[in-house]
Amino acid sequence: MKGLFYVGLGMQLFGLTAVGLCFISGIRMGDYGRLELLQLVVGSFVFYIGHYLKGRSSN
């Protein structure tokens, strides 16, 4: 079950990084394009799936 914890943690870090890069890119460019929107949605999805997996590993 420890492996599931670390997979979940890695997914959370990846998702958080993707969302952070999206925001930085949007601030730098002054507008959000389709790529940034996709990055935001996918990053959020990966983050929450990682959160779910990490929570399941603690039981």
N, C-alpha and C positions, 0 to 999 in steps of 0.2 A: 504494500500500500504506500510505502514511501516513494516509490517511483511515480505513482499517480500524483502525489503531492508536488513533486518537482516538475512534472509535466504541466500541471495546473499553474504553478508559479511562473514557469517559463512563458506560458501562454499569456498570463497577466502582464508580464513585463513587455512582451512583444506588442500586445494590444495598447498598453499605455504609451509605448514609444511611438507607435503608428499614429495615435491620436495627437500626441504632442507635436510630432513633425507636421501634421496637418494644420494645427493651429499656428505654428511658427511660419509655415509657408503662406497661410492666408493673411497673416499680419504683414509679412514682408511684401506680398504682391498686392495687398489691399482688397482682394476679392477671392472668393473660393470658387474653384472650377469643378468640373466633374471628377477629376482625379482626387482632389481633396475631399470631396463628398464620399467617394468610394472608400478612400483611406479612413475616413471617420467612421463609416458604417462597419467596415470589416474590422477595424481596430477595436471598436466597441464590442462587436460580436465575439471576437476572439478573447477579449478581456473577460466578458461575462461567462463564456464557456470555461475558461481557466478558473474563474472564481467558483463555479459549480464543481469542477473536478477536484479542486483543492479542498472544498468543503466536504465532498464525499469521501476523501481519503482520511479524514479525521475520525470518522465513525468506526 
